[in-house]
Every structure is written in structure tokens, then in C-alpha cells.
């Protein structure tokens, strides 16, 4: 395992900005508002020509033990407990505070290797800024500006000097065999609760307060011998209700997570049924072409009559994704999770399946023979041959003539035929129709002099007759 570095400090001292600077990404959500980061967020620092190490960003420790602030503090303490080196981040512009004193006292009790980093020293007298924290008793302190990448290279050198060769904690890896699963949906439908249930620990902050999760947080997991990367995302609301800048950035991170995943688990609240916003969330996943599994959460709290009504509502409102499997679960009690993962496996296998040109062409010919295209304006489209173009989602290219005359209903027929023939479950199927090009289109047939003379003689002959 790679050694792990934890970024710890009070709110709004620049931990997420430093995380992005070290990992050279924008994975951490950054804003001037304190308390934006809540869950642990892992990444990799890859210095050029030097060994790699893992970095974990944490929420600000606010000195509270209850509510979301208390849960954020517990997440930060858990990150520090598993780290091989803790970077204690302080604000060089504001100087030392009583909260910094409390955090340092707690860090010393943990007995983890700790290094003091004074952030936001740009434009300041560095020696004066560092002297503000001299009473903390650190013999070696560094001043940086993570926003302007000042002192980052020196900080990396210090980190590498203090880190062991190998670490004990588990971080994200880039194993391509991992199935990337994103949990998406409206706020407060149980996404974080489900991820915590799957991991068997309080890895994500789960609360009844809507909008608790603000960032897209990934975590690796192994279950029944298979590897997964679970991504917990922020809830998606209607644009008219999104006012805060932080929430807008959260939505962007969620949409990016949908683009990067292989299977999107869309979570619905069984108590509320299918709302318009649920349909919008499904639309985001469809636009990205992701494989889908619909998880109806809080199913255990319904009566038999409510379940029947819910089934009827799902069948009526989800006709546009009737190919996606629906699983009834309880994130709190863990019921239905085996069926959920079975549906994820089927959707992933269908979305990533590889096809040969011969089997795709045979399927197209069978569909054509069973139901030829209708005659439109005395013309009939002809399907010549087909071949696969891409996977996730499966995409097929069909070549032929007059394909522009194909109606939407016939295209849906082709989609359903291919889905049934290849047993594709839980994934959208896309088609690209390419008309054959006439090589003589637009070219004028110029007659030779002999042909022109023969044409004139023929005209004179006709006139005489």
C-alpha cells in the first residue's frame, strides 16, 4: 500500500486547495465558505521522478460533537488515525486561534507523526507569519500558498523525507477490473446511508438534513471476490431551487461522476414515488449513456397496499426506461442488497459486452426479414450491413440506402429487437445510421463531340417523321 498523508485543520484554512495542488486535480470542492468539505476524499500525489503517495482531504474540525459538524470532525479524526503522516494546516493570515490549539492538543494525543504547514503566506513576511506559531514547539515548519502553488514542491520533498516506504491503510487504486458504480438521485433519498451500509462503517456523513453530501466521494470495496468503486454523490435538485454557489458546484461534480461511472444506481424514495425530479435525474444518466439500475429505497416501511400502489406508479412513470431493472431495498436495514448487486452485474455485463460484425449483421438481417421498413413516398429503406462501434453503451452502425426515411417507431423496433436477441439488460442501446454515398451524385455527364452529333441527327430524324 502507498503511504497516506492526511490534511487536518480547522475550517477554511485551505485544506481542499492544498489537496488539489498536491494531486494536480480538481477533485476537491473549493469555496470561500467555511465547512464545504465534509467527507473524506482520497487522491494520489505523483511527483515527477519521485515515489507516489496518497493524500486524504478532510472537513474542518469545528470543535462541535453534534450534528453535521460533529460528523465532519469524526471523519477528520478517522483520517488522521489511519494516516502515516498528518499535515496540520493553519492560516498564516489569521494567525493561531484557540481552535488550532485544541486541534494540536488532540493530534499530540493520537501520537501520529505531525508536521505543521502554514498556508496563505503569499504577500506576507514569511518569517513573521511562521513566528506566530512558534509557541507550538515544532522545530521544522514550512510556509506555503496552496492557491498560488508557492512552496508546494518544497512541501512534497519534506513529506517524502518523513513518509515510510509503505503504508498500512487502503486507498484508491486504478485497477481496471473495478466496476465503477455511482449512486445518484434527489437529496435525502438514502445514497450515503446505502454506501455506509455496503462498507460496514460510517464512511460517509448521513443525515436527515437534505444536502448533507456536497462532493462526489469515491471509495473502493471488495464484495464476494469482486472489486468495486462506489461513488457517493450530492443530491440533484431542480435548477430553479439551486441558489447557493456551493450547490451548483456540487451538481457539476455529480454530473462528472455520472460521466465517469459504468453503472448508475438511481435511488428513489418509496414513500414519495416517482417525482418529476427523479425523471430529470434519470435523464442525466441517459444523456451520458450509462447503464442503469433503479433502487427503490425505504421499501420496508410500506404497507402491502402502499407497495401495490407504488408498483403501479413505477410501471406507469418509468416506461421510458422499462429496460432498467428495479430493485426494492432498505439502505438502513440492508435488505435487497444482494439483488441490487446482481442487477449491477447484469447491467455492467450488458453495457461492456463486445460484439462481432457478423453477429450484428445477422441480427439486423433477421430484424429486417421479420418486419421490413414501411414504404414512405414510394421509397423503402434498405439495410445493407451493420457493425459494432462502441461499448458502454453498446453502439451499432447500420449502413444502407434511404435510411433517412426510417421512422422513430422502426428505430425503436430495431432497438427492442437487438435488446431481446442479445439479452441486453439495464443499458441503453444506440444506433448510428449511415446512408450509402452515390459516387456519381452531383457529377454532370458531359457528351463527347461524336455523341453530340449523333444526338442532333436523332432530333432531325424525329422532326422529319
C-alpha positions as CSV (number, residue, x, y, z in Angstrom):
1,X,0.0,0.0,0.0
2,X,1.1,3.6,-0.6
3,X,1.8,5.7,2.4
4,X,-1.0,8.1,3.4
5,X,-0.9,11.8,4.2
6,X,-3.9,13.4,6.0
7,X,-4.7,17.1,5.7
8,X,-6.2,18.2,9.0
9,X,-7.1,21.7,10.4
10,X,-10.0,24.0,11.3
11,X,-12.5,25.1,8.6
12,X,-11.4,27.4,5.7
13,X,-7.6,27.1,6.1
14,X,-7.1,25.8,2.6
15,X,-7.0,22.0,3.0
16,X,-9.0,21.3,-0.1
17,X,-7.0,23.8,-2.2
18,X,-3.8,22.1,-1.0
19,X,-5.3,18.7,-1.8
20,X,-5.9,19.8,-5.4
21,X,-2.4,21.3,-5.6
22,X,-0.8,18.0,-4.4
23,X,-2.9,15.7,-6.6
24,X,-2.9,18.2,-9.6
25,X,-6.7,17.7,-9.9
26,X,-9.9,19.5,-9.1
27,X,-11.4,16.6,-7.2
28,X,-12.0,18.5,-4.0
29,X,-14.7,21.2,-4.0
30,X,-13.2,24.6,-3.1
31,X,-15.1,27.7,-1.9
32,X,-14.5,30.6,0.4
33,X,-17.5,29.4,2.5
34,X,-16.3,27.5,5.6
35,X,-17.4,23.9,6.0
36,X,-17.7,23.0,2.3
37,X,-15.8,19.7,2.7
38,X,-17.4,17.1,4.9
39,X,-16.5,13.6,3.8
40,X,-13.0,12.1,3.4
41,X,-11.7,12.5,-0.1
42,X,-8.7,10.4,-1.3
43,X,-6.3,11.1,-4.1
44,X,-2.8,10.4,-5.4
45,X,0.2,12.7,-5.5
46,X,2.6,11.8,-8.3
47,X,5.7,13.9,-8.1
48,X,7.8,13.8,-11.3
49,X,10.7,11.5,-10.8
50,X,9.7,10.6,-7.2
51,X,7.6,8.0,-5.5
52,X,3.9,8.3,-5.2
53,X,1.9,8.7,-2.0
54,X,-1.8,9.0,-1.2
55,X,-3.5,12.1,0.2
56,X,-6.8,12.4,2.1
57,X,-8.7,15.7,2.4
58,X,-10.9,16.2,5.4
59,X,-13.5,18.6,6.6
60,X,-12.7,21.3,9.0
61,X,-12.7,20.4,12.7
62,X,-15.0,22.9,14.3
63,X,-14.9,21.8,17.9
64,X,-18.5,20.5,17.9
65,X,-19.6,17.0,18.7
66,X,-23.2,17.0,17.5
67,X,-24.9,17.3,14.1
68,X,-23.2,17.6,10.8
69,X,-20.2,19.5,12.3
70,X,-19.7,16.6,14.8
71,X,-19.9,14.0,12.0
72,X,-17.3,16.0,10.0
73,X,-15.0,16.1,13.0
74,X,-15.3,12.3,13.4
75,X,-14.4,11.9,9.7
76,X,-11.3,14.0,10.1
77,X,-10.2,12.1,13.2
78,X,-10.7,8.8,11.4
79,X,-8.5,10.0,8.6
80,X,-5.7,11.1,11.0
81,X,-5.9,7.8,12.8
82,X,-5.1,5.8,9.6
83,X,-2.5,8.2,8.2
84,X,1.2,7.7,8.1
85,X,1.8,11.5,8.3
86,X,-0.6,14.2,9.4
87,X,-0.2,17.7,7.9
88,X,-1.6,20.2,10.4
89,X,-2.8,23.1,8.3
90,X,-3.1,26.6,9.8
91,X,-3.9,30.0,8.4
92,X,-0.9,32.3,8.2
93,X,-3.1,35.4,7.7
94,X,-5.3,34.9,10.7
95,X,-2.6,33.5,13.0
96,X,-3.1,31.0,15.8
97,X,-6.5,30.5,17.2
98,X,-7.9,28.7,20.3
99,X,-9.4,26.1,17.9
100,X,-5.9,25.5,16.4
101,X,-4.6,24.9,20.0
102,X,-7.4,22.4,20.7
103,X,-6.7,20.5,17.4
104,X,-3.0,20.4,18.1
105,X,-3.6,19.0,21.6
106,X,-5.8,16.3,20.2
107,X,-3.1,15.5,17.5
108,X,-0.5,15.0,20.2
109,X,-2.7,12.6,22.0
110,X,-3.0,10.5,18.8
111,X,0.8,10.1,18.7
112,X,0.7,10.3,14.8
113,X,3.7,11.9,13.1
114,X,2.6,15.5,12.6
115,X,4.1,18.3,10.5
116,X,3.0,22.0,10.7
117,X,2.1,23.7,7.5
118,X,1.3,27.5,7.5
119,X,-0.9,28.3,4.5
120,X,-1.8,31.6,2.8
121,X,1.6,33.2,3.3
122,X,1.6,34.9,-0.1
123,X,2.2,38.6,0.2
124,X,3.3,38.2,3.8
125,X,6.6,38.3,5.6
126,X,7.1,34.5,5.8
127,X,9.3,34.7,8.9
128,X,6.8,36.8,10.7
129,X,3.9,34.5,9.7
130,X,5.8,31.4,10.9
131,X,6.8,33.1,14.2
132,X,3.1,33.4,15.1
133,X,3.1,29.6,15.6
134,X,6.5,29.3,17.3
135,X,4.8,28.5,20.7
136,X,3.5,25.2,19.2
137,X,7.0,23.8,19.6
138,X,7.6,22.5,16.0
139,X,11.3,22.5,15.2
140,X,10.6,22.4,11.4
141,X,7.8,24.5,9.9
142,X,7.1,25.4,6.2
143,X,5.1,28.3,4.8
144,X,3.2,27.8,1.6
145,X,0.4,29.3,-0.6
146,X,-1.6,26.4,-2.0
147,X,-3.8,28.8,-4.1
148,X,-0.7,30.0,-5.9
149,X,1.3,26.8,-5.7
150,X,4.1,28.5,-3.8
151,X,6.2,26.2,-1.7
152,X,4.3,23.0,-2.9
153,X,7.5,21.4,-4.3
154,X,9.4,22.0,-1.0
155,X,6.4,20.6,0.9
156,X,6.5,17.4,-1.2
157,X,10.2,17.0,-0.5
158,X,9.5,17.3,3.2
159,X,6.6,14.8,3.0
160,X,8.8,12.2,1.2
161,X,11.5,12.5,3.8
162,X,9.1,11.8,6.6
163,X,7.0,9.1,5.0
164,X,7.7,5.3,5.3
165,X,8.2,3.3,2.1
166,X,4.9,1.5,2.6
167,X,1.7,2.4,4.4
168,X,-1.0,0.3,6.1
169,X,-4.2,2.0,5.0
170,X,-6.2,1.2,1.9
171,X,-6.5,3.9,-0.7
172,X,-8.0,4.2,-4.2
173,X,-6.2,2.2,-6.9
174,X,-6.5,2.2,-10.6
175,X,-7.4,-1.5,-11.2
176,X,-9.4,-1.5,-14.5
177,X,-11.3,-4.6,-13.3
178,X,-13.2,-2.5,-10.7
179,X,-16.8,-1.8,-11.5
180,X,-17.4,1.9,-11.1
181,X,-20.8,2.5,-9.6
182,X,-22.3,5.9,-8.9
183,X,-25.3,6.4,-6.6
184,X,-27.4,9.3,-7.8
185,X,-30.8,10.8,-7.0
186,X,-32.6,13.6,-5.3
187,X,-31.4,14.9,-1.9
188,X,-32.2,12.8,1.1
189,X,-33.1,9.5,-0.7
190,X,-30.5,7.5,1.2
191,X,-27.4,7.4,-1.0
192,X,-24.9,8.0,1.8
193,X,-26.7,5.6,4.1
194,X,-26.6,2.9,1.4
195,X,-22.8,3.4,0.8
196,X,-22.2,3.2,4.6
197,X,-24.3,0.0,4.8
198,X,-22.3,-1.6,2.0
199,X,-18.9,-0.6,3.6
200,X,-20.0,-1.6,7.1
201,X,-18.7,1.7,8.6
202,X,-19.6,5.4,8.8
203,X,-17.6,6.3,5.7
204,X,-20.0,9.0,4.5
205,X,-21.8,11.5,6.6
206,X,-25.5,10.5,6.6
207,X,-28.1,12.9,8.0
208,X,-31.8,13.6,7.6
209,X,-30.9,17.1,6.6
210,X,-31.2,17.4,2.8
211,X,-27.9,18.3,1.0
212,X,-25.6,16.9,3.6
213,X,-23.3,15.4,0.8
214,X,-21.7,18.1,-1.2
215,X,-18.9,16.4,-3.1
216,X,-18.6,13.3,-5.2
217,X,-16.6,10.9,-2.9
218,X,-15.2,7.6,-4.2
219,X,-14.3,4.6,-2.1
220,X,-13.1,1.2,-3.2
221,X,-14.7,-2.0,-1.9
222,X,-14.5,-5.8,-2.4
223,X,-17.6,-8.0,-2.2
224,X,-17.8,-11.7,-2.9
225,X,-14.5,-11.6,-4.6
226,X,-15.3,-8.8,-7.0
227,X,-13.9,-5.2,-6.9
228,X,-16.0,-2.1,-6.9
229,X,-15.5,1.7,-6.8
230,X,-18.5,3.3,-5.1
231,X,-19.1,7.0,-5.7
232,X,-21.5,8.8,-3.4
233,X,-22.8,12.0,-5.0
234,X,-24.7,15.1,-4.0
235,X,-28.4,15.2,-4.5
236,X,-29.7,16.8,-7.7
237,X,-32.5,19.4,-7.4
238,X,-34.4,21.4,-10.0
239,X,-32.3,24.4,-11.3
240,X,-35.0,26.8,-10.1
241,X,-34.3,25.7,-6.5
242,X,-30.5,25.9,-6.7
243,X,-29.3,29.2,-5.3
244,X,-26.1,28.6,-3.5
245,X,-22.8,28.6,-5.5
246,X,-21.6,25.6,-3.5
247,X,-24.6,23.6,-4.5
248,X,-24.1,24.5,-8.2
249,X,-20.5,23.2,-8.0
250,X,-21.8,20.0,-6.2
251,X,-24.2,19.4,-9.1
252,X,-21.3,19.8,-11.6
253,X,-19.3,17.2,-9.6
254,X,-22.3,14.8,-9.6
255,X,-22.7,15.1,-13.4
256,X,-19.0,14.5,-13.8
257,X,-19.3,11.4,-11.6
258,X,-22.1,10.1,-13.9
259,X,-19.9,10.6,-16.9
260,X,-17.1,8.6,-15.3
261,X,-19.0,5.7,-13.9
262,X,-20.0,2.5,-15.6
263,X,-23.3,1.8,-13.8
264,X,-25.5,4.5,-12.3
265,X,-27.8,3.4,-9.4
266,X,-30.7,5.8,-9.4
267,X,-32.2,5.9,-6.0
268,X,-35.9,6.6,-5.4
269,X,-37.8,7.2,-2.2
270,X,-40.6,4.6,-2.0
271,X,-42.6,7.0,0.3
272,X,-42.7,9.7,-2.4
273,X,-42.9,7.6,-5.6
274,X,-41.5,8.9,-8.8
275,X,-41.3,12.7,-8.9
276,X,-40.5,14.9,-11.8
277,X,-37.1,15.5,-10.4
278,X,-36.5,11.7,-10.4
279,X,-37.3,11.7,-14.1
280,X,-34.7,14.5,-14.6
281,X,-32.0,12.5,-12.7
282,X,-32.8,9.6,-15.0
283,X,-32.4,11.9,-18.0
284,X,-28.9,12.9,-16.9
285,X,-27.9,9.3,-16.8
286,X,-29.5,8.6,-20.2
287,X,-27.8,11.6,-21.8
288,X,-24.4,10.2,-20.5
289,X,-25.3,6.7,-21.9
290,X,-24.7,5.0,-18.6
291,X,-26.1,1.6,-17.6
292,X,-28.9,1.9,-15.1
293,X,-30.3,0.2,-12.1
294,X,-33.3,1.7,-10.3
295,X,-33.2,1.2,-6.5
296,X,-36.4,1.9,-4.7
297,X,-35.3,2.7,-1.1
298,X,-37.2,2.7,2.2
299,X,-39.4,-0.2,0.8
300,X,-39.5,-1.9,4.3
301,X,-41.6,1.0,5.7
302,X,-44.5,0.5,3.3
303,X,-47.7,-1.5,3.9
304,X,-48.9,-4.1,1.4
305,X,-51.4,-1.7,-0.1
306,X,-48.8,1.1,-0.4
307,X,-46.4,-1.4,-2.2
308,X,-49.1,-2.3,-4.7
309,X,-49.7,1.4,-5.4
310,X,-46.0,2.0,-5.7
311,X,-45.6,-0.8,-8.2
312,X,-48.4,0.6,-10.3
313,X,-46.8,4.1,-10.2
314,X,-43.4,2.8,-11.1
315,X,-44.7,0.8,-14.1
316,X,-46.6,3.9,-15.4
317,X,-44.0,6.6,-14.9
318,X,-40.8,4.6,-15.9
319,X,-42.0,3.3,-19.3
320,X,-39.2,5.3,-21.0
321,X,-36.6,3.2,-19.1
322,X,-38.5,-0.1,-18.9
323,X,-35.3,-1.9,-19.8
324,X,-33.7,-0.9,-16.5
325,X,-34.1,-3.3,-13.6
326,X,-36.0,-2.1,-10.5
327,X,-34.8,-3.4,-7.1
328,X,-36.6,-2.8,-3.8
329,X,-34.1,-2.2,-0.9
330,X,-33.7,-0.8,2.5
331,X,-30.4,1.1,3.0
332,X,-31.0,1.3,6.7
333,X,-31.6,-2.4,7.3
334,X,-29.6,-3.8,4.4
335,X,-32.5,-5.8,2.7
336,X,-32.3,-6.3,-1.1
337,X,-28.6,-5.6,-1.4
338,X,-27.8,-9.0,-2.9
339,X,-30.5,-8.4,-5.6
340,X,-29.1,-4.9,-6.1
341,X,-25.6,-6.2,-6.9
342,X,-26.9,-8.9,-9.1
343,X,-28.7,-6.2,-11.2
344,X,-25.5,-4.1,-11.2
345,X,-23.5,-7.1,-12.6
346,X,-26.1,-7.8,-15.3
347,X,-26.2,-4.1,-16.4
348,X,-22.4,-3.9,-16.4
349,X,-22.0,-7.1,-18.4
350,X,-24.6,-5.9,-21.0
351,X,-23.0,-2.4,-21.3
352,X,-19.5,-3.6,-21.7
353,X,-20.2,-6.7,-23.9
354,X,-18.2,-7.0,-27.1
355,X,-19.9,-7.9,-30.4
356,X,-18.6,-9.2,-33.8
357,X,-19.6,-7.7,-37.1
358,X,-21.1,-11.0,-38.3
359,X,-23.4,-11.4,-35.4
360,X,-24.5,-7.8,-35.6
361,X,-25.2,-8.1,-39.3
362,X,-27.1,-11.3,-38.8
363,X,-29.3,-9.6,-36.2
364,X,-30.0,-6.7,-38.5
365,X,-31.0,-9.1,-41.3
366,X,-33.3,-11.1,-39.0
367,X,-34.9,-7.9,-37.9
368,X,-35.3,-6.7,-41.5
369,X,-36.9,-10.0,-42.6
370,X,-39.3,-10.2,-39.6
371,X,-40.5,-6.6,-40.1
372,X,-39.3,-4.7,-43.2
373,X,-39.4,-0.9,-43.1
374,X,-42.7,0.7,-44.4
375,X,-42.9,2.4,-47.8
376,X,-42.6,6.2,-47.5
377,X,-43.1,8.3,-50.6
378,X,-42.7,5.3,-52.8
379,X,-39.4,4.6,-51.3
380,X,-38.3,1.8,-49.0
381,X,-35.2,2.0,-46.8
382,X,-32.7,-0.9,-47.4
383,X,-30.5,-2.1,-44.6
384,X,-27.2,-3.5,-46.1
385,X,-25.0,-4.4,-43.2
386,X,-24.1,-3.4,-39.7
387,X,-21.1,-3.5,-37.3
388,X,-20.4,-2.6,-33.6
389,X,-19.0,0.9,-33.0
390,X,-18.5,1.2,-29.2
391,X,-19.5,-0.2,-25.8
392,X,-20.9,1.4,-22.6
393,X,-23.4,1.9,-24.1
394,X,-23.5,-0.6,-26.9
395,X,-23.5,1.3,-30.2
396,X,-24.2,-0.2,-33.6
397,X,-23.7,1.4,-37.1
398,X,-26.1,0.4,-39.8
399,X,-25.3,1.0,-43.4
400,X,-27.9,1.1,-46.2
401,X,-29.8,3.3,-48.6
402,X,-32.7,5.8,-47.9
403,X,-32.1,5.4,-44.2
404,X,-33.4,8.9,-43.6
405,X,-36.9,7.7,-44.3
406,X,-36.8,5.3,-41.3
407,X,-39.4,6.4,-38.7
408,X,-38.8,6.7,-35.0
409,X,-41.1,3.7,-34.4
410,X,-39.0,1.5,-36.6
411,X,-35.8,2.6,-34.9
412,X,-37.4,1.7,-31.6
413,X,-38.3,-1.7,-33.1
414,X,-34.6,-2.3,-34.0
415,X,-33.5,-1.3,-30.5
416,X,-36.0,-3.7,-28.9
417,X,-35.1,-6.5,-31.4
418,X,-31.4,-6.1,-30.6
419,X,-32.0,-5.9,-26.9
420,X,-34.0,-9.1,-27.0
421,X,-31.7,-11.0,-29.3
422,X,-28.6,-10.2,-27.3
423,X,-30.3,-10.3,-23.9
424,X,-29.2,-6.7,-23.1
425,X,-30.4,-5.7,-19.6
426,X,-30.0,-2.3,-17.9
427,X,-28.2,-0.5,-20.6
428,X,-29.3,1.9,-23.4
429,X,-28.7,0.8,-26.9
430,X,-27.7,3.4,-29.6
431,X,-27.8,3.2,-33.4
432,X,-25.9,5.3,-36.0
433,X,-27.5,5.2,-39.5
434,X,-25.2,5.9,-42.5
435,X,-26.6,6.2,-46.0
436,X,-24.6,4.8,-48.8
437,X,-22.9,7.6,-50.9
438,X,-23.6,7.7,-54.6
439,X,-20.2,8.3,-56.2
440,X,-21.8,10.0,-59.3
441,X,-24.0,12.3,-57.3
442,X,-23.6,15.9,-58.4
443,X,-21.5,15.0,-61.4
444,X,-22.8,16.0,-64.9
445,X,-22.4,13.6,-67.8
446,X,-20.6,15.6,-70.5
447,X,-21.2,14.3,-74.0
448,X,-18.4,13.9,-76.5
449,X,-18.5,15.6,-79.9
450,X,-19.5,12.4,-81.6
451,X,-22.3,11.9,-79.1
452,X,-23.5,15.5,-79.6
453,X,-23.5,15.0,-83.4
454,X,-25.5,11.7,-83.0
455,X,-28.0,13.4,-80.8
456,X,-28.6,16.2,-83.4
457,X,-29.1,13.6,-86.1
458,X,-31.6,11.8,-84.0
459,X,-33.5,15.1,-83.3
460,X,-33.7,15.9,-87.0
461,X,-34.9,12.3,-87.8
462,X,-37.7,12.7,-85.2
463,X,-38.8,16.0,-86.6
464,X,-39.0,14.7,-90.2
465,X,-41.1,11.8,-89.0
